[in-house]
Amino acid sequence: MEFLSEEWMVQRFRLATSARWLPDTDIRIQHVVTEGPRGTVHYYDDVREGILVRSGLGSIDEPDVTITNLWADELAVMRGEADMFDVLMTGRVDVAGDHGRLFILIPTLTSPEVRLLARALVSDDATLLDEAVAPDGALAGPSSV
């Protein structure tokens, strides 16, 4: 499955909606990934009451935060080959909007469960996806609510 393709986005959304990751959090995130094989890719996440309710390719109206980074860095972070903080601190990521709301996400984005899911979504190794998903199809990790 091609990274950041429509098929990839559908799989990511399906897995991410199976758990409540951010209780009582509402945030709309616009992602802009540049210099990829298909040029610049825009995708978004809409989290309401801690649940990812919408995600997909394209743009979202009135994002709280817009994150712009390089394709290679996004993929390296997803694979676990680069630390998101290192990429951020070296200035290769541009974050616009409400930084405070973004910082609320840090414990979730750095959790072992999310890191495993991220690696599984960009790996050719199907066993990683099996590890990230519980037998009932839910995301293995924080308890579902």
MOKA-V710839 format. One record per residue. N is the residue number from 1. RES is the residue in one letter. NEAR is the number of other ideal C-beta (glycine too) atoms within 12 Angstrom. Layout:
{{N/RES/NEAR} {N/RES/NEAR}}
//
This chain:
{{1/M/18} {2/E/19} {3/F/29} {4/L/34} {5/S/20} {6/E/19} {7/E/16} {8/W/28} {9/M/29} {10/V/19} {11/Q/26} {12/R/34} {13/F/27} {14/R/23} {15/L/33} {16/A/38} {17/T/26} {18/S/27} {19/A/31} {20/R/24} {21/W/35} {22/L/31} {23/P/19} {24/D/14} {25/T/28} {26/D/22} {27/I/37} {28/R/28} {29/I/35} {30/Q/32} {31/H/38} {32/V/31} {33/V/34} {34/T/23} {35/E/18} {36/G/23} {37/P/15} {38/R/16} {39/G/12} {40/T/20} {41/V/31} {42/H/25} {43/Y/33} {44/Y/32} {45/D/40} {46/D/30} {47/V/35} {48/R/21} {49/E/16} {50/G/24} {51/I/27} {52/L/34} {53/V/22} {54/R/23} {55/S/30} {56/G/27} {57/L/27} {58/G/20} {59/S/21} {60/I/26} {61/D/11} {62/E/15} {63/P/28} {64/D/29} {65/V/31} {66/T/29} {67/I/37} {68/T/29} {69/N/32} {70/L/24} {71/W/26} {72/A/20} {73/D/28} {74/E/33} {75/L/28} {76/A/23} {77/V/33} {78/M/33} {79/R/24} {80/G/22} {81/E/19} {82/A/24} {83/D/20} {84/M/30} {85/F/15} {86/D/15} {87/V/25} {88/L/24} {89/M/12} {90/T/15} {91/G/13} {92/R/26} {93/V/30} {94/D/22} {95/V/28} {96/A/19} {97/G/21} {98/D/21} {99/H/19} {100/G/14} {101/R/24} {102/L/30} {103/F/21} {104/I/23} {105/L/29} {106/I/19} {107/P/16} {108/T/31} {109/L/29} {110/T/20} {111/S/21} {112/P/18} {113/E/29} {114/V/32} {115/R/26} {116/L/28} {117/L/39} {118/A/35} {119/R/25} {120/A/32} {121/L/38} {122/V/30} {123/S/24} {124/D/14} {125/D/15} {126/A/13} {127/T/13} {128/L/23} {129/L/26} {130/D/17} {131/E/21} {132/A/34} {133/V/26} {134/A/20} {135/P/9} {136/D/10} {137/G/16} {138/A/22} {139/L/36} {140/A/26} {141/G/26} {142/P/24} {143/S/15} {144/S/21} {145/V/14}}
//
